[in-house]
Amino acid sequence: MQIRAVIFDFGGVVSFHPTQDQIAVAAQACGLTPQEFLRVFWANRVAYDRGEDPQVYWRGVASLAGRTFDDALMAQLIEYEIEFWSNYDQRVLAWADELRARDVRAGILSNMPQPLGRRLRATKEFLKHFEHLTFSFELRCVKPDAAIYEHAVR
């Protein structure tokens, strides 16, 4: 049996995880320690990856931290988060290109919030490596929901 497609995850596979310095900058902007920031950043992530409005998500992060974030800070945090995940593993991108050159389809299946997914979809330099993208925010379901896997396979 020949492999016809390879589906990659995004965070930690196509993209490296955020650096400690990136986390520290975002945490400082919020008036939090990096550990506090990470706790509240991940606490309600499933809803955000399922398509929750970014403003609602970041207000929830602020609330959990006992803070209030104004619109300017939330916009900055969205940009920080996009930067968190913008360090691509060039080896994985090269592998995706090699697969495609051998007529093996390459795609991504990932839990992902709306701002990051929309930025990726608008980045032609990124898109050229993959034939198909399945992002959770677009389907309003997250891994491990069967529907997201079924969509990627279709």
N, C-alpha and C positions, 0 to 999 in steps of 0.2 A: 504494500500500500504506500502510495506516494503522498507526502505532505503537500496539501494544496493551499494552506493558509497558516499564518502564525499571528496570534492575537497577543499583544503586549499590554501590560498594565502601564499606567503613566508614572505616578509618584513612586520613586524608589527603583524604577526600571528605566523608562525613557528619560525621566528627569531625576536628578539627584535630590535628596532631601535637603531642606533648608539648612544653612550653616548656623552655627551658634551665634556668629556675629549678626546675621540677618535677624534671628530671633531676638537678640539683645536690642537691636535698633527699634524693632516694632514694639517690644515690651517697654522700652524707655518712653516711646511716644505716648504710651497708655498710662505711664506712671506705675508700671508693674515690674516685678522681677521677671527674668526669663522663665522661671519655673511657674510663677503665677500666670503669666501670659499663656504658656503652653496648656496649663490646666483648663483655663476658660476658653481658649481657642478650640480645643478638641471636644469640649463637654457636649455641645449640641451640634456636632458636625454632620451627623446623619441627615438632619432636616435641611441643612444648607446644601449638602451634596444632592439631596432629593429635589432641589429647586427653590428652596425658600429664598425670599427676597433678600439681597445682601444687606439692606438697611436693617431689616428685622434681625438677621443673624448677628450683625455687629452690635446692635442695641442689646441683644441678649448676652453677648460676650461682656459688654460694659456692665450690665446688671449683675452678672455673676461675679464680676470683679469689684462690685460696689462702687462703680464709676459711672460717669456719663460721658459719652462720646458725641461731639458735635458733628455736623455733616462733613466739615473739612477733614477732621480726623478719620472719619469712616472712609472717606474717599482715599485718603493716604494709606489706610490699612488695607484697602482692596488692592492698591498698587503694590504695597509691600508683599502681600500674599502672592500676587502674580509673579513678582520677582523671586519669591521663595522657590517657585517651581520652574523657573526659566533657565536653570543650569542643566542643559541636556547632556546626556551621556552620548558623546559622539560615536562611541563604539556600537551602541545599540542602533543609532540612526544609520550608521554604515551597514550594519547587519540587515536592517530593514531594506535598505537600498539593494544590497546583494540578493536578498530573497526575491525582491520584485524583479531584478534582472534575470532571475532563474524561473520566472513565471509562478512564483509563490506569492500569494496575496499577503499583505501586511496590514494589520489594523490595530486599533487601541480600544480597550474596554476599561473604563475607569470611573470610579466615583469621583465626581468633580463639581465644584460650585460654578454657578453661572458666569461670573466675571472672568474666571480663568478659562473656562471652555470657550466662551465667545472670543477671547483674545487669541486662543490657539486657532480657532476656525478662521480668524481674520489674518493669520500669519502664513502667507503662501510658502515661505521658506521652510516652515515646519510641516505644512500639509503635504508637501511633495514626497515625503517619505512613506506616506500611508494611503491606502486605498479607502479605508473605512474607519470612522471614529464612532464609538458608542460612548456617549457621556451621560451619566446618571441624571444630571439636572434636566436634560432634554426629554427624558422618558419618565421623569418623576418617580423613579425607583432606583434602588442602590443594590450593590452586591451585599448580600448573597441572594437577592430576589431572583427567581428563575427567569423572569421576564427580561432582565437586562442581558443575561447570557443568550437567551433565545434570539433577541434582537441582533446581537453581535454575530451570531452564527448565520442568521438569515442574510 
